[in-house]
Amino acid sequence: MKWAPIILAFLFMVSCKKEHKNVVSKDIKNESIAFFKPYSQAKLSSGKLMRLDSFTSKYITPRPVDVWLPENYSKEKQYAVLYMHDGQMLFDSTSTWNKQEWKVDEWASKLMNEDEIKNFIVVAIHNIKAERWQDLFPQKAFKYLSKEEETVINQQKNHIKQGSKLNGDSYLKFLVEELKPIVNKEFSTLKNKENTFVMGSSMGGLMSMYAICEYPEVFGGAACISTHWPGAKPIDNNPLPWAIFKYMENNLPDPVNHKIYFDYGTETLDAYYPKYAPTVNQILMSKGYTENNFKNLKFEGTNHSENA
């Protein structure tokens, strides 16, 4: 498990423990209703899981959302918040489709107990398999395709169906306008961007990049693991990576008060990613990012899986 301690430590490094003025989030109706309930079925190494079985949204299809609380969570303290995509894959391998997990509870607890990082909670947004690509693709990047390139992409049979509705903007509205206010109300959180981060893998890596670009006033950092630069099924002469890169060039947030982490392996699906690393580095550095607030790490021999 090479990635987890590096990523989490980068996101919540000790140097950013200072608290800042809160960013006010947009609230939603029925704010007095308690949503999250203890979920005892999850097999955790540490901490406690709270669950809302079906978060009703005006933007996206309802889905479960979990909130992981560390051991000795207390309302007397305030916690940074890490929003993570593909929430059903994070904590309990006995309940996942491939019997793997990120082991977020193990690594987060270890790093907090060793005082390597600040105290934080994890908000885990479950995906809906049939809609995952539509929810997690960085929607505005698609606009950088020519009509001919759009036709090529829309004809692909894997991930994308003809006429698929891109839903990334709505997914982020759900996260920022609906979910975040409820989390901040029900849990003892630090609400400003310096203490609000987003993280995901593969398509979730793309969406984490997109989140910090679209809402730089909300998210102070993004961890983009095994970022799926091909955008969909890898094909020859694929225009999607270059559309994504054009979007990044025009929308990356201010490096003065944001952090971004990327990484990639070299096996299975990750074998498609190393060739894009120089372009990613060039874009970030051209926008003023340095080794102090940006990383793009290669992990030789690691594959595209939760275990990696």
Stockholm file with secondary structure:
# STOCKHOLM 1.0

chainA/1-308         MKWAPIILAFLFMVSCKKEHKNVVSKDIKNESIAFFKPYSQAKLSSGKLMRLDSFTSKYITPRPVDVWLPENYSKEKQYAVLYMHDGQMLFDSTSTWNKQEWKVDEWASKLMNEDEIKNFIVVAIHNIKAERWQDLFPQKAFKYLSKEEETVINQQKNHIKQGSKLNGDSYLKFLVEELKPIVNKEFSTLKNKENTFVMGSSMGGLMSMYAICEYPEVFGGAACISTHWPGAKPIDNNPLPWAIFKYMENNLPDPVNHKIYFDYGTETLDAYYPKYAPTVNQILMSKGYTENNFKNLKFEGTNHSENA
#=GR chainA/1-308 SS CCHHHHHHHHHTBGGGCCCCCCCCCCCCSCTTSCCCEECTTSCCSSSEEEEEEEECCSSSCCEEEEEEECTTCCTTSCBEEEEESSGGGSSCGGGSTTSCCCCHHHHHHHHHHTTSBCCEEEEEECCCGGGHHHHHSCGGGGGGSCHHHHHHHHTCSSSCCTTCCCCHHHHHHIIIIIIHHHHHHHSCBCCSGGGEEEEEETHHHHHHHHHHHHCTTTCSEEEEETCCTTCSSCCTTCCHHHHHHHHHHHHCCCTTSCEEEEEECSSGGGGGSGGGHHHHHHHHHHTTCCTTTEEEEECTTCCSSSCC
#=GC SS_cons         CCHHHHHHHHHTBGGGCCCCCCCCCCCCSCTTSCCCEECTTSCCSSSEEEEEEEECCSSSCCEEEEEEECTTCCTTSCBEEEEESSGGGSSCGGGSTTSCCCCHHHHHHHHHHTTSBCCEEEEEECCCGGGHHHHHSCGGGGGGSCHHHHHHHHTCSSSCCTTCCCCHHHHHHIIIIIIHHHHHHHSCBCCSGGGEEEEEETHHHHHHHHHHHHCTTTCSEEEEETCCTTCSSCCTTCCHHHHHHHHHHHHCCCTTSCEEEEEECSSGGGGGSGGGHHHHHHHHHHTTCCTTTEEEEECTTCCSSSCC
//
